[in-house]
């Protein structure tokens, strides 16, 4: 009778045995094995070896979270289902409930998410005691004890140096509670990179925006990129340009470069080569290597400026030989200058050298040329 019920369960759920997820896993899940239930839920949630199905994922997470010895991982995933409306109706109250239940089982991911949502892993005195045991500088601990936000942020930075990202994030959170913008930006970068927390562009954009509104220039540039690419927010070129301009007003060279590119490409604005040139020039004067390469292309092709292969060559060489963030695009164009004698003496050996360097930098055009040359 038990075998018949298990078989019926498998058929009812529409599950087909395959190379990665054997019938044995389904049998265990249907028989009440919480680990198997959770594994099956993850398979459906991720579409890993089975057609992605959030409703079935939710069902298995729910079952695994409600057995006698519930799975902390299942509770964590059930919280995600409620938080993002995956396989069920979005319900933040239930998401919070299951997240706390998962945290109580010692689930590390739940701990990290609770931290991001503003729940402390420890009280401030406990955190200071832990930091003292890690040989964090006493002067910072004293300042943090007195509520100094910058000290809290710097303690987080010191924990980063120890590769202890959980406590780094905890201290950033403490500083962010006091509206310290660099800490907000740091939390956003953890979310974007998935550093010790699940990668989440929505959370990242939210923290970048908070820091940007406080006037933190790097956050202004990053939230601009979020709006430009539609990462964590709805794509909006006007919002992107708004935040790039705010960062550019603080003389941020990257934002100045991005504004120049908007005018060059006509992205959300009318194409305007003069404005593009002006912004690239400002960015170049502040040391932005992509802007140097872009100015080189304008001189190479004669876009707005009088065509000058000599100036283009100088700019490409400067960008290609930069000690930091050398431009793969500039390397490719420098290779062309040497190959065809544009602005310099023709030199096939140097052309080959810079083409190879460009390819190593991941330049797509260089890869194509290498293939055409049979290499």
C-alpha positions as CSV (number, residue, x, y, z in Angstrom):
1,X,0.0,0.0,0.0
2,X,2.9,2.4,0.9
3,X,4.6,1.8,-2.4
4,X,1.3,2.5,-4.2
5,X,0.9,5.8,-2.4
6,X,4.5,6.8,-3.2
7,X,3.9,5.9,-6.9
8,X,0.7,7.9,-6.9
9,X,2.5,10.9,-5.4
10,X,5.1,10.8,-8.1
11,X,2.6,10.5,-10.9
12,X,0.4,13.2,-9.4
13,X,3.2,15.7,-9.2
14,X,4.1,15.0,-12.9
15,X,7.7,14.1,-12.0
16,X,9.8,12.1,-14.5
17,X,12.9,10.3,-13.3
18,X,16.0,11.4,-15.1
19,X,19.8,11.0,-14.9
20,X,20.3,13.8,-12.4
21,X,17.2,13.3,-10.1
22,X,16.5,9.7,-9.7
23,X,13.2,8.0,-8.7
24,X,14.8,7.3,-5.4
25,X,14.9,11.1,-4.6
26,X,11.1,11.4,-5.3
27,X,10.4,8.3,-3.3
28,X,12.3,9.7,-0.3
29,X,10.5,13.1,-0.7
30,X,7.1,11.5,-0.9
31,X,7.9,9.4,2.1
32,X,8.6,12.5,4.2
33,X,12.4,12.8,4.0
34,X,12.8,16.6,4.6
35,X,16.3,16.7,3.0
36,X,14.9,15.1,-0.2
37,X,11.9,17.4,-0.1
38,X,14.2,20.4,0.0
39,X,16.5,19.1,-2.8
40,X,13.4,18.5,-5.0
41,X,12.1,22.0,-4.2
42,X,15.5,23.5,-5.2
43,X,15.5,21.5,-8.4
44,X,12.1,22.9,-9.4
45,X,13.0,26.4,-8.2
46,X,16.2,26.6,-10.2
47,X,15.1,24.4,-13.2
48,X,18.0,22.2,-12.4
49,X,17.5,18.9,-14.3
50,X,13.7,19.4,-14.2
51,X,11.5,22.0,-15.9
52,X,11.4,25.1,-13.7
53,X,8.2,25.2,-11.8
54,X,7.8,27.7,-8.9
55,X,4.5,26.3,-7.7
56,X,5.9,22.8,-7.2
57,X,9.0,24.3,-5.6
58,X,6.8,26.2,-3.2
59,X,4.9,23.0,-2.4
60,X,8.0,21.0,-1.6
61,X,9.6,23.8,0.5
62,X,6.4,24.1,2.4
63,X,6.3,20.4,3.1
64,X,10.0,20.3,4.2
65,X,9.4,23.3,6.5
66,X,6.5,21.6,8.3
67,X,7.8,18.1,9.1
68,X,8.9,17.0,12.6
69,X,12.5,18.0,12.0
70,X,12.1,20.9,9.6
71,X,14.8,22.0,7.2
72,X,16.3,25.4,7.8
73,X,17.2,25.6,4.1
74,X,13.6,24.9,3.2
75,X,12.3,27.6,5.5
76,X,14.8,30.0,4.0
77,X,13.6,29.2,0.5
78,X,10.0,29.3,1.6
79,X,10.6,32.8,2.9
80,X,12.0,33.7,-0.6
81,X,8.9,32.3,-2.3
82,X,6.7,34.6,-0.1
83,X,9.0,37.6,-0.4
84,X,9.2,37.5,-4.2
85,X,5.8,35.9,-5.0
86,X,7.4,32.7,-6.5
87,X,4.8,29.9,-6.7
88,X,2.5,31.7,-4.3
89,X,1.0,35.1,-3.5
90,X,3.6,37.6,-2.3
91,X,3.2,38.0,1.5
92,X,6.0,39.9,3.3
93,X,4.6,39.0,6.8
94,X,4.9,35.3,6.0
95,X,8.3,35.9,4.4
96,X,9.5,37.5,7.7
97,X,8.0,34.7,9.7
98,X,9.8,31.9,7.8
99,X,13.0,33.9,7.6
100,X,13.1,34.1,11.4
101,X,12.2,30.4,11.7
102,X,15.1,29.6,9.4
103,X,17.5,31.9,11.4
104,X,16.5,30.0,14.6
105,X,17.8,26.8,13.0
106,X,21.2,28.5,12.5
107,X,20.8,28.9,8.7
108,X,23.6,31.2,7.6
109,X,21.8,32.6,4.6
110,X,18.8,33.6,6.8
111,X,21.2,35.3,9.2
112,X,22.7,37.3,6.4
113,X,19.3,38.3,5.0
114,X,18.1,39.3,8.5
115,X,21.2,41.5,8.7
116,X,20.4,43.2,5.4
117,X,16.8,43.7,6.4
118,X,18.1,45.6,9.5
119,X,18.0,42.9,12.1
120,X,21.1,42.7,14.3
121,X,23.0,39.5,14.6
122,X,24.3,40.9,17.9
123,X,23.9,43.9,20.0
124,X,26.5,46.7,19.7
125,X,28.3,45.7,23.0
126,X,28.5,42.1,21.8
127,X,29.8,43.2,18.4
128,X,32.5,45.4,20.1
129,X,33.6,42.4,22.3
130,X,33.9,40.3,19.2
131,X,35.8,43.0,17.4
132,X,38.2,43.3,20.3
133,X,38.9,39.6,20.2
134,X,39.9,40.1,16.5
135,X,42.5,42.8,17.4
136,X,40.5,45.6,15.8
137,X,42.1,48.9,16.7
138,X,41.1,50.1,20.2
139,X,40.6,53.7,19.2
140,X,38.0,52.7,16.6
141,X,36.2,50.5,19.2
142,X,36.0,53.4,21.6
143,X,34.7,55.7,19.0
144,X,32.1,53.1,17.8
145,X,31.0,52.6,21.4
146,X,30.2,56.3,21.5
147,X,28.1,56.0,18.3
148,X,30.7,57.2,15.7
149,X,29.4,56.1,12.3
150,X,32.7,56.5,10.5
151,X,34.4,54.3,13.2
152,X,31.8,51.6,12.7
153,X,32.3,51.7,8.9
154,X,36.1,51.5,9.4
155,X,35.8,48.5,11.7
156,X,33.8,46.8,8.9
157,X,36.6,47.6,6.5
158,X,39.1,46.0,8.9
159,X,37.0,42.9,9.1
160,X,37.1,42.8,5.3
161,X,40.8,42.7,5.5
162,X,40.5,39.6,7.7
163,X,38.1,38.1,5.0
164,X,35.4,38.0,7.7
165,X,32.6,39.4,5.5
166,X,29.8,38.5,7.8
167,X,31.0,40.8,10.6
168,X,32.1,43.4,8.0
169,X,28.5,43.5,6.8
170,X,27.2,43.7,10.4
171,X,29.3,46.8,11.0
172,X,28.4,48.4,7.7
173,X,24.8,47.8,8.8
174,X,25.4,49.5,12.1
175,X,26.9,52.6,10.4
176,X,24.1,52.6,7.8
177,X,21.5,52.8,10.6
178,X,23.1,56.2,11.4
179,X,22.7,57.3,7.7
180,X,26.4,56.9,6.9
181,X,26.5,56.8,3.1
182,X,29.8,54.9,2.5
183,X,28.3,52.1,4.6
184,X,25.1,52.1,2.6
185,X,27.2,51.9,-0.6
186,X,29.2,49.0,0.9
187,X,26.1,47.0,1.6
188,X,24.9,47.6,-1.9
189,X,28.1,46.3,-3.3
190,X,27.8,43.1,-1.2
191,X,24.3,42.6,-2.6
192,X,25.4,43.2,-6.1
193,X,28.4,40.9,-5.9
194,X,26.6,38.2,-3.8
195,X,29.4,38.5,-1.2
196,X,28.3,36.4,1.8
197,X,24.7,37.0,0.9
198,X,22.6,35.8,-2.1
199,X,23.2,38.1,-5.1
200,X,20.3,40.5,-5.4
201,X,20.3,43.5,-7.7
202,X,17.0,44.9,-6.2
203,X,18.6,45.1,-2.8
204,X,21.8,46.5,-4.3
205,X,20.0,49.3,-6.2
206,X,18.0,50.1,-3.1
207,X,21.1,50.7,-1.0
208,X,22.9,52.5,-3.8
209,X,19.9,54.9,-4.1
210,X,20.0,55.6,-0.3
211,X,23.7,56.4,-0.4
212,X,23.2,58.5,-3.6
213,X,20.5,60.6,-2.0
214,X,23.0,61.4,0.8
215,X,25.4,62.8,-1.9
216,X,27.9,59.9,-2.0
217,X,29.5,60.2,-5.4
218,X,30.3,56.6,-6.0
219,X,26.7,55.6,-5.2
220,X,25.4,58.3,-7.5
221,X,27.5,56.8,-10.3
222,X,26.4,53.2,-9.5
223,X,22.7,54.0,-9.3
224,X,23.1,55.7,-12.6
225,X,24.5,52.4,-14.0
226,X,21.6,50.5,-12.5
227,X,19.1,52.7,-14.2
228,X,21.0,52.6,-17.5
229,X,21.2,48.8,-17.5
230,X,17.8,48.1,-15.8
231,X,19.5,46.2,-13.0
232,X,17.4,46.1,-9.9
233,X,15.3,49.0,-11.2
234,X,13.2,49.6,-14.3
235,X,15.5,50.8,-17.1
236,X,15.3,54.6,-17.3
237,X,17.9,56.6,-19.3
238,X,16.6,59.9,-17.9
239,X,17.2,58.8,-14.4
240,X,20.6,57.4,-15.3
241,X,21.6,60.7,-16.8
242,X,20.3,62.5,-13.8
243,X,22.5,60.6,-11.4
244,X,25.5,60.7,-13.7
245,X,25.2,64.5,-13.8
246,X,25.1,64.6,-10.0
247,X,28.2,62.5,-9.8
248,X,29.9,64.6,-12.6
249,X,29.1,67.7,-10.6
250,X,31.4,66.3,-8.0
251,X,34.1,65.8,-10.7
252,X,33.7,62.0,-10.9
253,X,35.5,61.0,-14.1
254,X,33.5,57.8,-14.7
255,X,30.2,59.7,-14.6
256,X,31.7,62.3,-17.0
257,X,32.6,59.5,-19.4
258,X,29.2,58.0,-19.2
259,X,27.5,61.3,-20.0
260,X,29.8,61.7,-23.0
261,X,28.8,58.2,-24.2
262,X,25.1,59.1,-23.8
263,X,25.6,62.1,-26.2
264,X,27.8,60.1,-28.6
265,X,25.2,57.3,-28.9
266,X,22.1,59.4,-28.5
267,X,21.0,57.3,-25.5
268,X,18.0,59.1,-24.0
269,X,19.2,62.4,-25.6
270,X,19.8,63.7,-29.1
271,X,23.2,62.8,-30.5
272,X,25.6,65.7,-30.0
273,X,29.2,65.1,-30.9
274,X,30.3,68.4,-29.5
275,X,28.8,67.7,-26.0
276,X,30.2,64.1,-26.2
277,X,33.7,65.6,-27.0
278,X,33.4,68.1,-24.1
279,X,32.5,65.4,-21.6
280,X,35.1,63.0,-22.8
281,X,37.7,65.8,-22.5
282,X,36.6,66.5,-18.9
283,X,36.8,62.9,-18.1
284,X,40.2,62.5,-19.7
285,X,41.6,65.5,-17.7
286,X,40.5,63.6,-14.6
287,X,42.3,60.4,-15.7
288,X,39.6,58.2,-17.1
289,X,41.2,55.8,-19.5
290,X,38.0,54.8,-21.4
291,X,37.6,58.5,-22.2
292,X,41.1,58.7,-23.6
293,X,40.3,55.8,-25.9
294,X,37.0,57.4,-26.9
295,X,38.7,60.7,-27.8
296,X,41.2,58.7,-29.9
297,X,38.3,57.2,-31.9
298,X,36.8,60.6,-32.5
299,X,40.1,61.8,-33.9
300,X,40.6,58.6,-35.9
301,X,37.2,58.8,-37.6
302,X,36.9,62.6,-37.6
303,X,33.7,62.7,-35.5
304,X,33.1,66.4,-34.7
305,X,36.9,67.1,-34.6
306,X,39.2,67.4,-37.6
307,X,40.5,64.0,-38.4
308,X,44.0,63.4,-37.1
309,X,45.6,60.0,-37.1
310,X,48.6,61.4,-35.3
311,X,46.5,62.6,-32.3
312,X,44.4,59.4,-32.4
313,X,47.6,57.3,-32.3
314,X,48.9,59.3,-29.3
315,X,45.6,58.9,-27.4
316,X,45.4,55.1,-28.2
317,X,49.0,54.6,-27.1
318,X,48.3,56.5,-23.8
319,X,45.2,54.4,-23.1
320,X,46.8,51.1,-24.1
321,X,49.9,51.6,-22.0
322,X,48.1,52.9,-18.9
323,X,49.3,51.1,-15.7
324,X,45.8,50.8,-14.4
325,X,42.7,49.9,-16.4
326,X,44.5,49.8,-19.7
327,X,41.9,49.8,-22.5
328,X,41.4,46.7,-24.7
329,X,39.6,48.9,-27.2
330,X,42.6,51.3,-27.4
331,X,45.0,48.3,-27.8
332,X,42.9,47.1,-30.7
333,X,42.9,50.5,-32.4
334,X,46.6,50.9,-31.7
335,X,47.2,47.6,-33.5
336,X,45.3,49.0,-36.5
337,X,47.4,52.2,-36.4
338,X,50.6,50.1,-36.6
339,X,49.1,47.6,-39.2
340,X,48.0,50.3,-41.6
341,X,50.5,53.1,-40.8
342,X,47.9,55.5,-39.4
343,X,49.6,58.2,-37.4
344,X,52.8,56.2,-37.1
345,X,55.2,54.2,-39.1
346,X,53.8,50.9,-40.3
347,X,55.0,48.1,-38.1
348,X,53.4,44.6,-38.4
349,X,55.3,43.2,-35.4
350,X,53.9,45.9,-33.1
351,X,50.5,45.5,-34.7
352,X,50.6,41.8,-33.9
353,X,51.8,42.5,-30.3
354,X,48.9,44.9,-29.6
355,X,46.3,42.7,-31.2
356,X,47.3,39.9,-29.0
357,X,47.2,42.2,-25.9
358,X,43.8,43.4,-26.9
359,X,42.6,39.8,-27.3
360,X,44.0,39.0,-23.8
361,X,42.0,41.9,-22.5
362,X,38.8,40.3,-23.9
363,X,38.2,42.6,-26.9
364,X,35.7,40.9,-29.3
365,X,37.0,42.6,-32.4
366,X,40.6,41.4,-31.7
367,X,39.2,37.9,-31.3
368,X,37.5,38.1,-34.7
369,X,40.7,39.4,-36.4
370,X,42.8,36.7,-34.8
371,X,40.4,34.1,-36.2
372,X,40.5,35.7,-39.7
373,X,44.3,35.6,-39.5
374,X,44.1,31.9,-38.7
375,X,45.4,32.1,-35.2
